[in-house]
Amino acid sequence: MLPKQKAIIIPGPEYEDDEEETTTAPLPTRDSGGRLRFGGRWDGVFIPNVTPEEMFEGGAFGGGFFV
């Protein structure tokens, strides 16, 4: 019988307690590699290479929001 493995827990970003939530965030920018860069707490954490609109235009889910 194989021993039970433990899941690796990757820590998420740390937040300051006094950091206020805003209802809108600034738009992301693209870096030299074409990846989207979000500011604030998402800097370096969430780095997609396409926007949702580009994803659907590329044919994801049949090319539309609902199939």
C-alpha positions in Angstrom: 0.0 0.0 0.0 1.3 3.5 -0.9 1.6 6.1 1.8 -0.9 8.9 1.7 0.6 12.1 0.2 0.0 15.5 1.6 -1.0 18.3 -0.7 1.5 21.2 -1.2 -0.1 24.4 0.0 1.2 27.4 -2.0 0.7 30.6 0.0 -1.2 33.4 -1.7 -0.4 37.1 -1.7 -0.4 38.9 1.6 -2.7 41.8 2.1 -2.4 44.8 4.3 -5.3 45.3 6.8 -5.6 49.0 5.9 -5.8 48.3 2.2 -9.1 49.6 1.0 -11.2 47.9 -1.7 -12.2 49.9 -4.6 -15.2 49.3 -6.9 -13.1 49.6 -10.0 -9.5 48.8 -10.7 -7.2 50.4 -13.3 -7.0 48.6 -16.6 -4.1 46.2 -17.0 -1.2 46.9 -19.3 0.7 44.6 -21.6 4.4 43.9 -21.0 7.0 43.3 -23.7 6.0 39.6 -23.9 2.3 40.4 -24.6 1.2 39.3 -21.1 -1.4 41.4 -19.2 0.0 43.0 -16.0 -2.5 44.0 -13.3 -1.5 46.5 -10.6 -2.0 46.4 -6.9 -2.4 43.1 -5.1 -2.5 41.2 -8.4 0.9 42.3 -9.6 2.9 39.2 -10.4 0.1 36.9 -9.3 -2.4 36.9 -12.2 -0.6 37.2 -15.5 -2.9 36.0 -18.4 -1.8 36.4 -22.0 -5.3 37.1 -23.5 -8.4 39.0 -22.4 -11.7 37.3 -22.1 -12.8 39.0 -25.4 -9.7 37.7 -27.2 -10.3 34.2 -25.8 -13.9 34.1 -27.2 -12.8 35.6 -30.5 -10.2 32.9 -30.8 -12.9 30.2 -30.7 -13.1 29.2 -27.0 -16.5 27.6 -26.3 -17.4 27.6 -30.0 -16.6 31.3 -30.4 -19.4 32.7 -28.3 -20.4 33.2 -24.7 -23.1 30.6 -24.7 -23.4 27.6 -27.1 
